[in-house]
Amino acid sequence: MKPLGEQTAPKGEYIASPFSTGFIDGYNTMDALASLVFGIIVINAIKSYGAKSKRDIAAACLKTGLIAVGFLAIIYIFVAYIGSMSVNRLGLFDNGGPILSGAAFVLFWFLG
């Protein structure tokens, strides 16, 4: 809605292999490890709502997993968009933390 600047071209390793570089960088955030722990919580919650058989648990996990994938895809698309539009205003960083906090500050001031 309110871009931070012009979209910039990829830099560094993202020029030659954007998908694999992004995939590896994404897993370096420990999301995969956290998902194992979170998966146990989800399965226990599904069981507490009455799912008894492995088939019922798997079906509920599949449905909730597809919903989560859809919403996470939307979130990550917008995070990538913010990152690509913020280079001219915020500069280059080694990771996304300063970019996200900087963009939040620019767009929402201290509320961000």
Backbone as XML, in Angstrom:
<?xml version="1.0"?>
<chain id="A" units="angstrom">
  <residue number="1" name="MET">
    <atom name="N" x="0.820" y="-1.186" z="0.000"/>
    <atom name="CA" x="0.000" y="0.000" z="0.000"/>
    <atom name="C" x="0.869" y="1.256" z="0.000"/>
  </residue>
  <residue number="2" name="LYS">
    <atom name="N" x="1.910" y="1.249" z="0.816"/>
    <atom name="CA" x="2.794" y="2.405" z="0.925"/>
    <atom name="C" x="4.232" y="1.902" z="0.801"/>
  </residue>
  <residue number="3" name="PRO">
    <atom name="N" x="4.729" y="1.755" z="-0.426"/>
    <atom name="CA" x="6.066" y="1.176" z="-0.616"/>
    <atom name="C" x="7.164" y="2.009" z="0.041"/>
  </residue>
  <residue number="4" name="LEU">
    <atom name="N" x="8.203" y="1.312" z="0.457"/>
    <atom name="CA" x="9.348" y="1.966" z="1.076"/>
    <atom name="C" x="10.314" y="2.513" z="0.037"/>
  </residue>
  <residue number="5" name="GLY">
    <atom name="N" x="10.163" y="2.116" z="-1.200"/>
    <atom name="CA" x="11.063" y="2.549" z="-2.259"/>
    <atom name="C" x="10.852" y="1.714" z="-3.497"/>
  </residue>
  <residue number="6" name="GLU">
    <atom name="N" x="11.806" y="1.782" z="-4.394"/>
    <atom name="CA" x="11.764" y="1.003" z="-5.622"/>
    <atom name="C" x="12.205" y="-0.428" z="-5.352"/>
  </residue>
  <residue number="7" name="GLN">
    <atom name="N" x="11.630" y="-1.356" z="-6.093"/>
    <atom name="CA" x="12.046" y="-2.747" z="-5.962"/>
    <atom name="C" x="13.441" y="-2.895" z="-6.556"/>
  </residue>
  <residue number="8" name="THR">
    <atom name="N" x="14.294" y="-3.625" z="-5.861"/>
    <atom name="CA" x="15.676" y="-3.795" z="-6.305"/>
    <atom name="C" x="15.905" y="-5.202" z="-6.821"/>
  </residue>
  <residue number="9" name="ALA">
    <atom name="N" x="16.957" y="-5.338" z="-7.592"/>
    <atom name="CA" x="17.327" y="-6.648" z="-8.135"/>
    <atom name="C" x="17.961" y="-7.499" z="-7.036"/>
  </residue>
  <residue number="10" name="PRO">
    <atom name="N" x="17.938" y="-8.833" z="-7.196"/>
    <atom name="CA" x="18.579" y="-9.711" z="-6.214"/>
    <atom name="C" x="20.073" y="-9.429" z="-6.098"/>
  </residue>
  <residue number="11" name="LYS">
    <atom name="N" x="20.627" y="-9.745" z="-4.937"/>
    <atom name="CA" x="22.054" y="-9.536" z="-4.679"/>
    <atom name="C" x="22.696" y="-10.854" z="-4.239"/>
  </residue>
  <residue number="12" name="GLY">
    <atom name="N" x="23.982" y="-10.963" z="-4.435"/>
    <atom name="CA" x="24.763" y="-12.099" z="-3.933"/>
    <atom name="C" x="24.311" y="-13.435" z="-4.477"/>
  </residue>
  <residue number="13" name="GLU">
    <atom name="N" x="24.155" y="-14.399" z="-3.589"/>
    <atom name="CA" x="23.796" y="-15.764" z="-3.970"/>
    <atom name="C" x="22.385" y="-15.871" z="-4.533"/>
  </residue>
  <residue number="14" name="TYR">
    <atom name="N" x="21.557" y="-14.876" z="-4.270"/>
    <atom name="CA" x="20.175" y="-14.913" z="-4.757"/>
    <atom name="C" x="20.072" y="-14.694" z="-6.258"/>
  </residue>
  <residue number="15" name="ILE">
    <atom name="N" x="21.155" y="-14.256" z="-6.898"/>
    <atom name="CA" x="21.137" y="-14.064" z="-8.355"/>
    <atom name="C" x="21.161" y="-15.415" z="-9.060"/>
  </residue>
  <residue number="16" name="ALA">
    <atom name="N" x="22.092" y="-16.274" z="-8.668"/>
    <atom name="CA" x="22.285" y="-17.559" z="-9.347"/>
    <atom name="C" x="21.261" y="-18.607" z="-8.927"/>
  </residue>
  <residue number="17" name="SER">
    <atom name="N" x="20.959" y="-18.691" z="-7.637"/>
    <atom name="CA" x="20.061" y="-19.740" z="-7.151"/>
    <atom name="C" x="19.151" y="-19.185" z="-6.056"/>
  </residue>
  <residue number="18" name="PRO">
    <atom name="N" x="18.140" y="-18.430" z="-6.441"/>
    <atom name="CA" x="17.295" y="-17.786" z="-5.438"/>
    <atom name="C" x="16.492" y="-18.760" z="-4.581"/>
  </residue>
  <residue number="19" name="PHE">
    <atom name="N" x="15.939" y="-19.817" z="-5.202"/>
    <atom name="CA" x="15.105" y="-20.734" z="-4.431"/>
    <atom name="C" x="15.919" y="-21.503" z="-3.398"/>
  </residue>
  <residue number="20" name="SER">
    <atom name="N" x="17.026" y="-22.111" z="-3.827"/>
    <atom name="CA" x="17.808" y="-22.916" z="-2.883"/>
    <atom name="C" x="18.442" y="-22.049" z="-1.800"/>
  </residue>
  <residue number="21" name="THR">
    <atom name="N" x="18.885" y="-20.849" z="-2.142"/>
    <atom name="CA" x="19.459" y="-19.961" z="-1.131"/>
    <atom name="C" x="18.400" y="-19.553" z="-0.117"/>
  </residue>
  <residue number="22" name="GLY">
    <atom name="N" x="17.222" y="-19.184" z="-0.597"/>
    <atom name="CA" x="16.138" y="-18.821" z="0.303"/>
    <atom name="C" x="15.678" y="-19.992" z="1.156"/>
  </residue>
  <residue number="23" name="PHE">
    <atom name="N" x="15.647" y="-21.184" z="0.565"/>
    <atom name="CA" x="15.239" y="-22.383" z="1.293"/>
    <atom name="C" x="16.208" y="-22.673" z="2.434"/>
  </residue>
  <residue number="24" name="ILE">
    <atom name="N" x="17.497" y="-22.626" z="2.140"/>
    <atom name="CA" x="18.512" y="-22.892" z="3.167"/>
    <atom name="C" x="18.497" y="-21.805" z="4.235"/>
  </residue>
  <residue number="25" name="ASP">
    <atom name="N" x="18.419" y="-20.545" z="3.817"/>
    <atom name="CA" x="18.359" y="-19.456" z="4.790"/>
    <atom name="C" x="17.111" y="-19.559" z="5.660"/>
  </residue>
  <residue number="26" name="GLY">
    <atom name="N" x="16.016" y="-20.002" z="5.083"/>
    <atom name="CA" x="14.787" y="-20.180" z="5.851"/>
    <atom name="C" x="14.926" y="-21.257" z="6.908"/>
  </residue>
  <residue number="27" name="TYR">
    <atom name="N" x="15.583" y="-22.354" z="6.574"/>
    <atom name="CA" x="15.765" y="-23.413" z="7.556"/>
    <atom name="C" x="16.809" y="-23.058" z="8.607"/>
  </residue>
  <residue number="28" name="ASN">
    <atom name="N" x="17.652" y="-22.098" z="8.328"/>
    <atom name="CA" x="18.595" y="-21.641" z="9.353"/>
    <atom name="C" x="17.915" y="-20.853" z="10.457"/>
  </residue>
  <residue number="29" name="THR">
    <atom name="N" x="16.641" y="-20.530" z="10.287"/>
    <atom name="CA" x="15.901" y="-19.820" z="11.337"/>
    <atom name="C" x="15.358" y="-20.783" z="12.380"/>
  </residue>
  <residue number="30" name="MET">
    <atom name="N" x="15.624" y="-22.053" z="12.241"/>
    <atom name="CA" x="15.196" y="-23.102" z="13.161"/>
    <atom name="C" x="13.688" y="-23.362" z="13.095"/>
  </residue>
  <residue number="31" name="ASP">
    <atom name="N" x="13.034" y="-22.958" z="12.007"/>
    <atom name="CA" x="11.612" y="-23.233" z="11.845"/>
    <atom name="C" x="11.341" y="-24.733" z="11.802"/>
  </residue>
  <residue number="32" name="ALA">
    <atom name="N" x="12.224" y="-25.495" z="11.156"/>
    <atom name="CA" x="12.010" y="-26.945" z="11.043"/>
    <atom name="C" x="12.060" y="-27.602" z="12.415"/>
  </residue>
  <residue number="33" name="LEU">
    <atom name="N" x="13.003" y="-27.205" z="13.246"/>
    <atom name="CA" x="13.107" y="-27.775" z="14.592"/>
    <atom name="C" x="11.898" y="-27.387" z="15.430"/>
  </residue>
  <residue number="34" name="ALA">
    <atom name="N" x="11.483" y="-26.142" z="15.329"/>
    <atom name="CA" x="10.315" y="-25.685" z="16.093"/>
    <atom name="C" x="9.047" y="-26.393" z="15.628"/>
  </residue>
  <residue number="35" name="SER">
    <atom name="N" x="8.963" y="-26.721" z="14.341"/>
    <atom name="CA" x="7.762" y="-27.378" z="13.831"/>
    <atom name="C" x="7.579" y="-28.773" z="14.422"/>
  </residue>
  <residue number="36" name="LEU">
    <atom name="N" x="8.669" y="-29.446" z="14.746"/>
    <atom name="CA" x="8.550" y="-30.768" z="15.382"/>
    <atom name="C" x="7.888" y="-30.647" z="16.747"/>
  </residue>
  <residue number="37" name="VAL">
    <atom name="N" x="8.311" y="-29.679" z="17.520"/>
    <atom name="CA" x="7.727" y="-29.465" z="18.849"/>
    <atom name="C" x="6.281" y="-28.996" z="18.698"/>
  </residue>
  <residue number="38" name="PHE">
    <atom name="N" x="6.050" y="-28.080" z="17.777"/>
    <atom name="CA" x="4.701" y="-27.567" z="17.570"/>
    <atom name="C" x="3.777" y="-28.669" z="17.064"/>
  </residue>
  <residue number="39" name="GLY">
    <atom name="N" x="4.296" y="-29.586" z="16.258"/>
    <atom name="CA" x="3.497" y="-30.699" z="15.755"/>
    <atom name="C" x="2.941" y="-31.566" z="16.869"/>
  </residue>
  <residue number="40" name="ILE">
    <atom name="N" x="3.723" y="-31.797" z="17.904"/>
    <atom name="CA" x="3.261" y="-32.577" z="19.060"/>
    <atom name="C" x="2.097" y="-31.866" z="19.732"/>
  </residue>
  <residue number="41" name="ILE">
    <atom name="N" x="2.201" y="-30.551" z="19.858"/>
    <atom name="CA" x="1.128" y="-29.769" z="20.473"/>
    <atom name="C" x="-0.143" y="-29.858" z="19.631"/>
  </residue>
  <residue number="42" name="VAL">
    <atom name="N" x="-0.008" y="-29.766" z="18.316"/>
    <atom name="CA" x="-1.165" y="-29.833" z="17.421"/>
    <atom name="C" x="-1.827" y="-31.202" z="17.516"/>
  </residue>
  <residue number="43" name="ILE">
    <atom name="N" x="-1.046" y="-32.263" z="17.502"/>
    <atom name="CA" x="-1.610" y="-33.621" z="17.573"/>
    <atom name="C" x="-2.330" y="-33.834" z="18.901"/>
  </residue>
  <residue number="44" name="ASN">
    <atom name="N" x="-1.755" y="-33.360" z="19.990"/>
    <atom name="CA" x="-2.427" y="-33.486" z="21.292"/>
    <atom name="C" x="-3.724" y="-32.677" z="21.325"/>
  </residue>
  <residue number="45" name="ALA">
    <atom name="N" x="-3.740" y="-31.516" z="20.692"/>
    <atom name="CA" x="-4.967" y="-30.710" z="20.633"/>
    <atom name="C" x="-6.031" y="-31.416" z="19.803"/>
  </residue>
  <residue number="46" name="ILE">
    <atom name="N" x="-5.630" y="-32.019" z="18.693"/>
    <atom name="CA" x="-6.581" y="-32.758" z="17.857"/>
    <atom name="C" x="-7.157" y="-33.935" z="18.627"/>
  </residue>
  <residue number="47" name="LYS">
    <atom name="N" x="-6.326" y="-34.630" z="19.375"/>
    <atom name="CA" x="-6.810" y="-35.747" z="20.194"/>
    <atom name="C" x="-7.784" y="-35.268" z="21.262"/>
  </residue>
  <residue number="48" name="SER">
    <atom name="N" x="-7.509" y="-34.106" z="21.835"/>
    <atom name="CA" x="-8.392" y="-33.598" z="22.897"/>
    <atom name="C" x="-9.758" y="-33.183" z="22.345"/>
  </residue>
  <residue number="49" name="TYR">
    <atom name="N" x="-9.851" y="-32.924" z="21.049"/>
    <atom name="CA" x="-11.132" y="-32.595" z="20.431"/>
    <atom name="C" x="-11.888" y="-33.840" z="19.963"/>
  </residue>
  <residue number="50" name="GLY">
    <atom name="N" x="-11.353" y="-35.013" z="20.261"/>
    <atom name="CA" x="-12.115" y="-36.230" z="20.022"/>
    <atom name="C" x="-11.621" y="-37.144" z="18.925"/>
  </residue>
  <residue number="51" name="ALA">
    <atom name="N" x="-10.552" y="-36.815" z="18.237"/>
    <atom name="CA" x="-10.041" y="-37.704" z="17.186"/>
    <atom name="C" x="-9.417" y="-38.925" z="17.853"/>
  </residue>
  <residue number="52" name="LYS">
    <atom name="N" x="-9.875" y="-40.094" z="17.459"/>
    <atom name="CA" x="-9.401" y="-41.324" z="18.096"/>
    <atom name="C" x="-8.430" y="-42.113" z="17.222"/>
  </residue>
  <residue number="53" name="SER">
    <atom name="N" x="-8.789" y="-42.307" z="15.962"/>
    <atom name="CA" x="-7.968" y="-43.155" z="15.102"/>
    <atom name="C" x="-6.843" y="-42.353" z="14.458"/>
  </residue>
  <residue number="54" name="LYS">
    <atom name="N" x="-5.854" y="-43.084" z="13.997"/>
    <atom name="CA" x="-4.737" y="-42.438" z="13.300"/>
    <atom name="C" x="-5.217" y="-41.747" z="12.029"/>
  </residue>
  <residue number="55" name="ARG">
    <atom name="N" x="-6.218" y="-42.325" z="11.399"/>
    <atom name="CA" x="-6.769" y="-41.740" z="10.174"/>
    <atom name="C" x="-7.431" y="-40.385" z="10.453"/>
  </residue>
  <residue number="56" name="ASP">
    <atom name="N" x="-8.206" y="-40.312" z="11.541"/>
    <atom name="CA" x="-8.851" y="-39.045" z="11.909"/>
    <atom name="C" x="-7.810" y="-37.979" z="12.256"/>
  </residue>
  <residue number="57" name="ILE">
    <atom name="N" x="-6.784" y="-38.380" z="12.978"/>
    <atom name="CA" x="-5.721" y="-37.443" z="13.359"/>
    <atom name="C" x="-4.984" y="-36.954" z="12.108"/>
  </residue>
  <residue number="58" name="ALA">
    <atom name="N" x="-4.677" y="-37.881" z="11.189"/>
    <atom name="CA" x="-3.973" y="-37.507" z="9.957"/>
    <atom name="C" x="-4.829" y="-36.576" z="9.098"/>
  </residue>
  <residue number="59" name="ALA">
    <atom name="N" x="-6.123" y="-36.846" z="9.007"/>
    <atom name="CA" x="-7.016" y="-36.000" z="8.206"/>
    <atom name="C" x="-7.090" y="-34.595" z="8.796"/>
  </residue>
  <residue number="60" name="ALA">
    <atom name="N" x="-7.214" y="-34.507" z="10.111"/>
    <atom name="CA" x="-7.275" y="-33.190" z="10.759"/>
    <atom name="C" x="-5.947" y="-32.443" z="10.592"/>
  </residue>
  <residue number="61" name="CYS">
    <atom name="N" x="-4.826" y="-33.161" z="10.702"/>
    <atom name="CA" x="-3.513" y="-32.531" z="10.501"/>
    <atom name="C" x="-3.361" y="-32.040" z="9.066"/>
  </residue>
  <residue number="62" name="LEU">
    <atom name="N" x="-3.842" y="-32.816" z="8.108"/>
    <atom name="CA" x="-3.754" y="-32.406" z="6.709"/>
    <atom name="C" x="-4.573" y="-31.145" z="6.455"/>
  </residue>
  <residue number="63" name="LYS">
    <atom name="N" x="-5.804" y="-31.123" z="6.963"/>
    <atom name="CA" x="-6.656" y="-29.942" z="6.762"/>
    <atom name="C" x="-6.043" y="-28.703" z="7.411"/>
  </residue>
  <residue number="64" name="THR">
    <atom name="N" x="-5.639" y="-28.811" z="8.659"/>
    <atom name="CA" x="-5.071" y="-27.649" z="9.342"/>
    <atom name="C" x="-3.728" y="-27.261" z="8.733"/>
  </residue>
  <residue number="65" name="GLY">
    <atom name="N" x="-2.973" y="-28.259" z="8.282"/>
    <atom name="CA" x="-1.689" y="-27.984" z="7.643"/>
    <atom name="C" x="-1.847" y="-27.214" z="6.345"/>
  </residue>
  <residue number="66" name="LEU">
    <atom name="N" x="-2.841" y="-27.564" z="5.538"/>
    <atom name="CA" x="-3.082" y="-26.850" z="4.285"/>
    <atom name="C" x="-3.522" y="-25.407" z="4.538"/>
  </residue>
  <residue number="67" name="ILE">
    <atom name="N" x="-4.328" y="-25.215" z="5.562"/>
    <atom name="CA" x="-4.732" y="-23.851" z="5.919"/>
    <atom name="C" x="-3.511" y="-23.048" z="6.365"/>
  </residue>
  <residue number="68" name="ALA">
    <atom name="N" x="-2.669" y="-23.652" z="7.195"/>
    <atom name="CA" x="-1.463" y="-22.969" z="7.676"/>
    <atom name="C" x="-0.518" y="-22.639" z="6.528"/>
  </residue>
  <residue number="69" name="VAL">
    <atom name="N" x="-0.337" y="-23.576" z="5.603"/>
    <atom name="CA" x="0.541" y="-23.335" z="4.456"/>
    <atom name="C" x="0.028" y="-22.159" z="3.630"/>
  </residue>
  <residue number="70" name="GLY">
    <atom name="N" x="-1.277" y="-22.090" z="3.432"/>
    <atom name="CA" x="-1.859" y="-20.990" z="2.674"/>
    <atom name="C" x="-1.605" y="-19.637" z="3.326"/>
  </residue>
  <residue number="71" name="PHE">
    <atom name="N" x="-1.872" y="-19.556" z="4.618"/>
    <atom name="CA" x="-1.660" y="-18.284" z="5.320"/>
    <atom name="C" x="-0.179" y="-17.930" z="5.427"/>
  </residue>
  <residue number="72" name="LEU">
    <atom name="N" x="0.670" y="-18.915" z="5.659"/>
    <atom name="CA" x="2.106" y="-18.639" z="5.727"/>
    <atom name="C" x="2.654" y="-18.198" z="4.381"/>
  </residue>
  <residue number="73" name="ALA">
    <atom name="N" x="2.126" y="-18.764" z="3.300"/>
    <atom name="CA" x="2.557" y="-18.329" z="1.967"/>
    <atom name="C" x="2.227" y="-16.858" z="1.751"/>
  </residue>
  <residue number="74" name="ILE">
    <atom name="N" x="1.034" y="-16.459" z="2.150"/>
    <atom name="CA" x="0.648" y="-15.052" z="2.029"/>
    <atom name="C" x="1.584" y="-14.167" z="2.852"/>
  </residue>
  <residue number="75" name="ILE">
    <atom name="N" x="1.849" y="-14.570" z="4.075"/>
    <atom name="CA" x="2.720" y="-13.784" z="4.956"/>
    <atom name="C" x="4.123" y="-13.671" z="4.363"/>
  </residue>
  <residue number="76" name="TYR">
    <atom name="N" x="4.696" y="-14.792" z="3.928"/>
    <atom name="CA" x="6.063" y="-14.762" z="3.410"/>
    <atom name="C" x="6.163" y="-14.014" z="2.081"/>
  </residue>
  <residue number="77" name="ILE">
    <atom name="N" x="5.119" y="-14.042" z="1.281"/>
    <atom name="CA" x="5.127" y="-13.256" z="0.039"/>
    <atom name="C" x="5.211" y="-11.776" z="0.374"/>
  </residue>
  <residue number="78" name="PHE">
    <atom name="N" x="4.428" y="-11.343" z="1.346"/>
    <atom name="CA" x="4.475" y="-9.930" z="1.724"/>
    <atom name="C" x="5.773" y="-9.557" z="2.424"/>
  </residue>
  <residue number="79" name="VAL">
    <atom name="N" x="6.341" y="-10.462" z="3.211"/>
    <atom name="CA" x="7.635" y="-10.188" z="3.841"/>
    <atom name="C" x="8.720" y="-10.052" z="2.770"/>
  </residue>
  <residue number="80" name="ALA">
    <atom name="N" x="8.683" y="-10.917" z="1.757"/>
    <atom name="CA" x="9.649" y="-10.811" z="0.656"/>
    <atom name="C" x="9.457" y="-9.511" z="-0.103"/>
  </residue>
  <residue number="81" name="TYR">
    <atom name="N" x="8.210" y="-9.107" z="-0.301"/>
    <atom name="CA" x="7.917" y="-7.850" z="-0.981"/>
    <atom name="C" x="8.472" y="-6.668" z="-0.185"/>
  </residue>
  <residue number="82" name="ILE">
    <atom name="N" x="8.246" y="-6.664" z="1.117"/>
    <atom name="CA" x="8.776" y="-5.589" z="1.964"/>
    <atom name="C" x="10.299" y="-5.552" z="1.878"/>
  </residue>
  <residue number="83" name="GLY">
    <atom name="N" x="10.925" y="-6.713" z="1.932"/>
    <atom name="CA" x="12.380" y="-6.767" z="1.839"/>
    <atom name="C" x="12.913" y="-6.252" z="0.525"/>
  </residue>
  <residue number="84" name="SER">
    <atom name="N" x="12.232" y="-6.587" z="-0.570"/>
    <atom name="CA" x="12.713" y="-6.144" z="-1.884"/>
    <atom name="C" x="12.493" y="-4.656" z="-2.105"/>
  </residue>
  <residue number="85" name="MET">
    <atom name="N" x="11.543" y="-4.063" z="-1.410"/>
    <atom name="CA" x="11.243" y="-2.641" z="-1.589"/>
    <atom name="C" x="11.997" y="-1.749" z="-0.601"/>
  </residue>
  <residue number="86" name="SER">
    <atom name="N" x="12.675" y="-2.338" z="0.388"/>
    <atom name="CA" x="13.244" y="-1.533" z="1.463"/>
    <atom name="C" x="14.733" y="-1.249" z="1.332"/>
  </residue>
  <residue number="87" name="VAL">
    <atom name="N" x="15.400" y="-1.826" z="0.363"/>
    <atom name="CA" x="16.864" y="-1.715" z="0.277"/>
    <atom name="C" x="17.311" y="-0.268" z="0.130"/>
  </residue>
  <residue number="88" name="ASN">
    <atom name="N" x="16.660" y="0.492" z="-0.728"/>
    <atom name="CA" x="17.076" y="1.878" z="-0.936"/>
    <atom name="C" x="16.907" y="2.726" z="0.317"/>
  </residue>
  <residue number="89" name="ARG">
    <atom name="N" x="15.909" y="2.427" z="1.114"/>
    <atom name="CA" x="15.627" y="3.237" z="2.305"/>
    <atom name="C" x="16.358" y="2.742" z="3.540"/>
  </residue>
  <residue number="90" name="LEU">
    <atom name="N" x="16.479" y="1.418" z="3.695"/>
    <atom name="CA" x="17.059" y="0.852" z="4.912"/>
    <atom name="C" x="18.472" y="0.317" z="4.717"/>
  </residue>
  <residue number="91" name="GLY">
    <atom name="N" x="18.840" y="-0.052" z="3.502"/>
    <atom name="CA" x="20.150" y="-0.628" z="3.240"/>
    <atom name="C" x="20.117" y="-2.146" z="3.244"/>
  </residue>
  <residue number="92" name="LEU">
    <atom name="N" x="21.295" y="-2.747" z="3.086"/>
    <atom name="CA" x="21.429" y="-4.208" z="3.068"/>
    <atom name="C" x="21.825" y="-4.711" z="4.452"/>
  </residue>
  <residue number="93" name="PHE">
    <atom name="N" x="21.282" y="-5.861" z="4.828"/>
    <atom name="CA" x="21.583" y="-6.478" z="6.116"/>
    <atom name="C" x="21.877" y="-7.962" z="5.896"/>
  </residue>
  <residue number="94" name="ASP">
    <atom name="N" x="22.505" y="-8.585" z="6.883"/>
    <atom name="CA" x="22.822" y="-10.011" z="6.805"/>
    <atom name="C" x="21.595" y="-10.890" z="6.989"/>
  </residue>
  <residue number="95" name="ASN">
    <atom name="N" x="20.590" y="-10.395" z="7.722"/>
    <atom name="CA" x="19.383" y="-11.190" z="7.940"/>
    <atom name="C" x="18.166" y="-10.278" z="7.886"/>
  </residue>
  <residue number="96" name="GLY">
    <atom name="N" x="17.006" y="-10.857" z="8.002"/>
    <atom name="CA" x="15.768" y="-10.105" z="7.829"/>
    <atom name="C" x="15.278" y="-9.360" z="9.049"/>
  </residue>
  <residue number="97" name="GLY">
    <atom name="N" x="15.849" y="-9.614" z="10.216"/>
    <atom name="CA" x="15.378" y="-8.959" z="11.436"/>
    <atom name="C" x="15.424" y="-7.442" z="11.374"/>
  </residue>
  <residue number="98" name="PRO">
    <atom name="N" x="16.589" y="-6.866" z="11.060"/>
    <atom name="CA" x="16.649" y="-5.402" z="10.971"/>
    <atom name="C" x="15.776" y="-4.822" z="9.856"/>
  </residue>
  <residue number="99" name="ILE">
    <atom name="N" x="15.580" y="-5.583" z="8.794"/>
    <atom name="CA" x="14.739" y="-5.110" z="7.697"/>
    <atom name="C" x="13.287" y="-5.029" z="8.164"/>
  </residue>
  <residue number="100" name="LEU">
    <atom name="N" x="12.819" y="-6.092" z="8.816"/>
    <atom name="CA" x="11.434" y="-6.117" z="9.269"/>
    <atom name="C" x="11.177" y="-5.066" z="10.342"/>
  </residue>
  <residue number="101" name="SER">
    <atom name="N" x="12.095" y="-4.943" z="11.302"/>
    <atom name="CA" x="11.890" y="-3.931" z="12.347"/>
    <atom name="C" x="12.032" y="-2.521" z="11.777"/>
  </residue>
  <residue number="102" name="GLY">
    <atom name="N" x="12.948" y="-2.327" z="10.847"/>
    <atom name="CA" x="13.103" y="-1.019" z="10.217"/>
    <atom name="C" x="11.885" y="-0.638" z="9.402"/>
  </residue>
  <residue number="103" name="ALA">
    <atom name="N" x="11.340" y="-1.586" z="8.661"/>
    <atom name="CA" x="10.143" y="-1.313" z="7.863"/>
    <atom name="C" x="8.954" y="-1.007" z="8.772"/>
  </residue>
  <residue number="104" name="ALA">
    <atom name="N" x="8.833" y="-1.743" z="9.869"/>
    <atom name="CA" x="7.745" y="-1.480" z="10.817"/>
    <atom name="C" x="7.873" y="-0.081" z="11.402"/>
  </residue>
  <residue number="105" name="PHE">
    <atom name="N" x="9.100" y="0.332" z="11.702"/>
    <atom name="CA" x="9.299" y="1.673" z="12.242"/>
    <atom name="C" x="8.973" y="2.748" z="11.205"/>
  </residue>
  <residue number="106" name="VAL">
    <atom name="N" x="9.426" y="2.547" z="9.981"/>
    <atom name="CA" x="9.163" y="3.544" z="8.928"/>
    <atom name="C" x="7.670" y="3.662" z="8.660"/>
  </residue>
  <residue number="107" name="LEU">
    <atom name="N" x="6.970" y="2.536" z="8.605"/>
    <atom name="CA" x="5.557" y="2.552" z="8.255"/>
    <atom name="C" x="4.631" y="2.911" z="9.415"/>
  </residue>
  <residue number="108" name="PHE">
    <atom name="N" x="5.014" y="2.507" z="10.652"/>
    <atom name="CA" x="4.103" y="2.680" z="11.794"/>
    <atom name="C" x="4.714" y="3.489" z="12.939"/>
  </residue>
  <residue number="109" name="TRP">
    <atom name="N" x="5.891" y="4.047" z="12.741"/>
    <atom name="CA" x="6.629" y="4.780" z="13.767"/>
    <atom name="C" x="6.802" y="3.919" z="15.002"/>
  </residue>
  <residue number="110" name="PHE">
    <atom name="N" x="6.599" y="4.466" z="16.154"/>
    <atom name="CA" x="6.869" y="3.744" z="17.394"/>
    <atom name="C" x="5.845" y="2.633" z="17.666"/>
  </residue>
  <residue number="111" name="LEU">
    <atom name="N" x="4.691" y="2.698" z="17.035"/>
    <atom name="CA" x="3.701" y="1.629" z="17.191"/>
    <atom name="C" x="4.158" y="0.350" z="16.501"/>
  </residue>
  <residue number="112" name="GLY">
    <atom name="N" x="5.028" y="0.482" z="15.491"/>
    <atom name="CA" x="5.532" y="-0.673" z="14.762"/>
    <atom name="C" x="6.490" y="-1.465" z="15.583"/>
  </residue>
</chain>
